[in-house]
Amino acid sequence: MRRLARRAAIATAVILGLGLSGVMCQRVSARGRYVAAYSTYGSGPEGTRGLYLLAEQIGARPQRWAEDLGRLPEGGGMLVALGACETWMRRDVGRLERENLKAWIEAGGVLLVAGAPDYVRRSDFGVAIDGGCERSSGLIRMLEEREGGPRKESDGDDEPQLEDLPGMLREEPERAYDEVVDDGDIPMAHGAWPAGEPVIGLPWVGLRQPRGVRFDESRSHHTLLRLDGPEGEPVGVRVDVGEGAVIALGSASMFQNRDLSQQNGGLLFARLVREHAGGGPVLFDEYHLGIGQHRGMMRYLRQAGLGAFIVQLLLLVLFVVWRFGARFGSPRDPAPPEPAGTASYVEGVGTLYAKAKDPVGAAGILVRRALERIAAHHHVDAKGAAPLADTLEARKRKEAAEAVRAIATLESEAASHGLPRFTERLDAELARAIS
């Protein structure tokens, strides 16, 4: 019965482990299947993986920041936040995040925000990018607003029809999106001209759909880029905030893979990093783009809502082990009793002497042991009471010599006075001899 229950428990644990592993693999694969625009994981035209690799080449120590802004590293560095209204950030910057971000900048950090109007506010940092982002009301609403509604294929066409849009989005999301949304042409790039250090010397920077940058004139600021000429609208501004700064750019298109080289986005980024990163790490904000943060297995399981299930599973396993567990060996033999101490030894010797019918012989043994101890204490090689006393007296140790002669006379008194009286006088003379 126990063997059957043990096998059932092992089989259950294996099945649960395989199922949990499958769920994790599915979630992880789904998380990385579609990479948002401006993400450093993206190798397509709208991604910024090239920017990340550029930061590695120039020694900027880039990192993908995949959690909220509550624990930004101390010691400065640069935080890079990229976006656009067409691809708005999937996670808003919360109030506590803004407070932590402001404190981090005031302590010496630098924020480079490009094309993301909702990331910074003028009231907090003294600079803002024109225009707030209006989020889409959903794909179904977009379909309703199109002329003629959703397009349907003819019955003779082999392509799937759009009548079952939820099913298509579940099975072929990319194809369904392509059926509904027209890509259109890529917006034209506008030239932005260098207006201040450290970008002086660049020929120009191409920005697609640039937005103006507004800032407080009362704050310390430097204009970096102007649109369409030296007298154009500012589209790149650095505003000092405490010990750090906020660099706001009206567009982030020049940092995308397709424009990094052609529109001089790489040169602009390298100049800004070398001037303002201060040797610290360059952090690319992936968290607000919707990219899942790097998590350990237990943190991942807790955030997936499986924490309570894991605790219950552990309790079940512990119960099974306790109920059906067995020893791996026979019980150990009891430990042997502790050896007798000094008190019991003295008691045993006293009992032995008491039972002896020869007190003079017992007294002789005690006298010989006392003389040996005195000789060892004074480093004398003589044997017997008389030679020992003479040697001690020759060394001018008269007190010890007298004690030895007194001990020699005690042996004959054991029979008349008894062993207790004898041992008491022997201890006194021994103490006098070795003092």
C-alpha positions, 0 to 999 in steps of 0.5 A, spaced: 500 500 500 505 504 501 509 503 495 503 504 491 501 511 494 509 513 493 508 511 486 502 515 485 505 521 489 511 521 484 507 521 478 502 526 481 508 531 482 511 529 475 505 531 471 504 537 475 511 539 474 511 538 466 504 542 466 507 548 470 513 548 465 509 548 459 505 554 462 511 557 463 514 556 456 507 558 453 507 565 457 515 566 456 514 565 448 508 569 448 511 575 452 517 575 447 513 574 440 511 581 439 516 586 440 514 593 441 516 599 437 522 603 440 524 596 444 531 595 444 529 587 443 527 589 436 531 588 430 526 590 425 525 597 422 522 600 428 526 597 433 532 600 437 537 594 437 542 597 433 542 603 438 543 598 444 549 595 440 552 602 439 551 603 446 555 597 447 561 599 442 562 606 445 563 603 452 556 606 455 555 599 459 547 599 456 542 595 460 535 594 459 531 597 465 525 592 465 522 594 472 518 600 474 522 607 476 522 606 484 529 603 484 534 606 479 541 605 480 545 610 485 551 614 482 548 617 476 547 615 469 542 616 463 535 613 463 533 613 455 525 613 454 523 612 447 516 613 444 511 616 440 504 617 440 503 612 434 506 607 439 504 609 445 507 606 452 503 600 454 505 602 461 503 609 464 509 613 468 505 613 475 506 618 481 511 615 485 515 613 479 515 621 477 517 622 484 523 617 484 525 619 477 525 627 479 529 625 485 534 621 481 535 626 476 536 631 482 542 627 485 545 627 478 542 622 473 540 624 466 533 623 463 533 622 455 526 622 453 525 622 445 518 622 442 514 620 448 509 626 450 506 623 456 513 621 459 515 628 462 511 634 465 513 641 465 510 642 472 515 637 474 521 638 470 521 644 467 520 641 460 515 638 456 514 635 449 508 638 445 501 634 445 499 629 449 497 622 446 490 620 445 490 612 446 486 608 441 479 606 443 480 599 440 481 595 434 473 594 433 472 601 434 477 602 429 473 597 424 467 601 425 470 608 423 473 605 417 468 606 410 464 601 409 466 597 415 470 591 415 472 588 408 470 581 406 473 577 401 468 573 396 466 566 397 471 564 391 477 567 395 481 562 399 483 567 404 479 567 410 474 572 411 473 577 417 467 575 419 470 571 425 475 577 427 476 574 434 478 568 432 483 570 426 486 575 432 487 569 436 490 564 431 493 569 426 494 576 429 499 579 424 495 577 418 488 579 421 492 586 423 494 587 416 487 585 413 484 591 417 490 596 418 493 599 412 501 601 413 501 607 409 507 610 407 513 612 412 512 619 414 517 624 411 524 626 415 525 633 417 532 636 418 533 638 425 540 643 425 545 643 431 544 649 435 548 648 441 554 643 445 555 637 444 551 636 438 555 642 434 559 639 428 553 634 426 551 636 419 543 635 421 539 630 424 532 627 420 526 627 425 520 624 422 513 627 425 517 631 430 514 635 435 516 642 439 519 642 445 517 647 450 521 649 457 521 654 462 525 660 460 527 661 468 530 654 468 538 653 466 537 650 459 540 649 452 537 648 446 540 642 442 536 642 435 532 646 431 527 644 426 528 646 419 534 651 420 538 655 425 532 660 427 527 654 427 522 651 432 526 648 438 526 640 437 531 638 442 532 642 449 537 640 455 534 643 462 538 642 468 534 639 474 538 639 480 545 636 479 542 632 473 538 634 467 533 632 462 534 632 455 527 632 451 527 631 443 521 632 439 522 625 436 525 618 437 525 616 429 532 617 428 534 612 433 530 606 430 534 601 426 532 604 419 534 611 421 540 610 426 545 611 420 541 614 415 538 620 419 545 621 423 541 618 430 547 614 432 552 620 431 547 624 436 546 619 441 553 618 441 555 625 442 549 625 448 552 619 451 559 621 452 557 628 454 552 627 459 552 619 461 558 621 466 561 614 465 555 611 469 550 606 465 545 607 460 538 604 462 533 603 456 526 603 459 523 597 456 518 597 462 513 602 460 514 599 453 510 593 455 516 588 455 516 583 461 521 585 466 527 580 468 524 575 473 526 569 477 522 563 477 519 564 484 517 571 482 515 569 476 510 564 479 508 569 484 506 574 479 502 569 475 498 568 481 501 561 482 504 563 489 498 560 493 498 554 489 505 552 490 504 553 497 498 548 497 503 543 493 508 544 498 504 542 504 501 536 500 508 534 499 510 534 506 504 531 508 505 525 503 512 524 506 510 525 513 505 519 512 509 514 507 516 516 509 520 510 512 527 510 515 533 509 510 536 505 516 535 501 522 535 505 529 542 507 532 545 504 538 544 508 544 550 512 546 555 509 552 554 512 559 559 517 560 566 515 564 566 516 571 568 522 574 573 524 580 569 523 585 566 516 584 574 514 583 576 517 590 569 513 593 571 507 589 579 507 592 576 509 599 572 503 599 577 498 596 582 501 602 576 500 607 575 493 605 583 491 605 585 488 612 592 491 611 592 498 613 600 498 614 600 496 606 595 501 604 599 507 608 606 504 604 603 505 597 600 512 599 607 514 602 611 512 596 606 515 591 607 522 595 615 521 595 614 520 588 610 526 587 615 530 591 621 528 587 618 530 581 616 537 583 623 538 585 626 535 579 630 530 584 632 523 581 633 520 588 629 514 591 627 513 598 625 518 603 632 518 606 636 520 600 630 524 597 631 528 604 638 529 604 638 531 596 633 537 598 637 539 604 643 539 600 639 544 595 637 548 601 630 546 601 630 545 609 622 545 609 621 540 604 627 535 607 623 536 614 616 534 610 619 528 607 622 525 614 616 527 617 612 523 611 617 517 612 615 516 620 608 516 618 607 509 615 608 506 622 602 510 625 597 507 620 595 501 624 595 505 631 591 511 628 587 509 622 587 511 615 583 517 615 588 520 621 594 518 617 591 521 610 590 527 613 597 528 616 600 525 609 596 531 605 599 536 610 606 534 609 605 533 602 603 540 601 608 543 605 614 539 601 611 542 594 609 549 597 
